[in-house]
Amino acid sequence: MKIKVKVYSCYQRTYTPVCNRILKLLYGDNINSNDVTIEIEDTSENNTKNIQAQRRVTNNSVYKGRIIRIYENDVLKHIVGMSNTNYDEDRKYEFLQGQSNKETSKYGEDDYHANTYLKQGINQIFKFYFENKETADLNFYLLDTDKDVNYPNNLYNSLSYRELETIGFKVLNISDIDFSEYEEQCNSRINHNNLKFASFNKYLRDIAYISNRNSGNVPSFLQCDEVESIDEDGDSRFMTEKYTYIFKSLSAQQYDSLLKCWCLKVLADKEGTKIEFKLGKQYFDYSSDERRIAEELSQPVKEIFDLANLNIEYTTTEEFMNEKRKADNMYLRYKESNKIRNQTLFRNNIRKKGIPTECAICGNDDVNMLDAAHLWEVYQIKDSTQKQINNFIKVNNLQEIIKNSSEYSGDLFYKKYYLVNSGDNGIWLCKNHHKQFDLNYYCFDSEYGKIIFKFADQATATNFRNELKTNGLSKEILTPLTKSFLRMRQLDKQI
Ligand SMILES: [Zn+2]
């Protein structure tokens, strides 16, 4: 079998040194070096263009970019998408030749921004794959893993490799990657031989941890349409009908959104769960980023969404206002029947907060078995006086937020409805631990979230301790507002 590796000339100095390793990773030892040729495809067009310009050229829709193509007997069999690199030998060469620009002199100096190393521009690799998927598969190869730099191993990129593997692409040199930061930060054990996410919820859980660390910039959230059913014990259970993943699009973030949506879709399809994607900047508080958030995805990224069958809806301001009106109408219905607990709203608000969907005590992550548990309890809020409610709102600077959330925000009933159903007033608990929480067998201290044991019965206490996954609420859950809600619970229960 004749094997031909094709490399574009604008990348020849950077990519040819790793071609043999790539072949080894793809074929093992079943390859005779006499049968291998490496062909450099000229992109210079009579030397009229510098390296950067050559890389941008597309000709007959073929992108002269981060792709190595491997042919078996002249049939394209493997596409290898390359990471970006901060050790770009071709640009260094060009710089030494005197065709310099400022950027080329940065060879190897700066750390790479998380989004730049792998994801930026990845749509072009996917595009080439979709055009050739009849005969070829798509793999990835990570550069710079032999250098003394951290970016190939950092949290954000590690997540991307797992996303690629979950979608069904292989990262050839994944064994070069040290996942210890990922494991430490996400509190998640990884099977290094199988990096695919095991379930939709386990993936969401890790995204939640990682987004929370990207402080002040929650890039997206998940909404869920559920149906409530009551079992023979009178317990309510919410079954998922459909998820909607709502995201905004900053210029570089759209590559990230592409991978996230694709990975979510693959996992949802596997579990038979319905998911839709919605781009809606109206949903986000984006004071500083406003100008950079697009109404739509850029055309090249949108093209890949289409090719991967990820249908995105775009939210117009009018639709957003309609949803707000719907929420107001729902509030009026609740007010009429004197109910302030809106469990569906509450559950979605907790999702919006982006905390892991798992029991805060034992870690059970079966989504259909999880209850959204109130911290400041519904009846306590309902019984509070106007003065107590207003004071809570004032102390926590919620005036503006509540005012912007509804035209009925002046009603005392609305304020109570808002607080009862606030995502910060809730945690996920399994049925068992929810019951024990409501029976006041245990609580969390409002400063550090540590579990306070209040069991009267020794056997139940020992059982409880054995099931504990953590010592208390994580930092992600324990926002300043959540601490306030917890304080109110403790005041009422005299803890
Ligand atoms: Zn539990």
Residues whose N, C-alpha, C, O or C-beta is under 5 A from the ligand:
A	BS01	ZN	C359 I361 C362 G363 N364 C430 H433
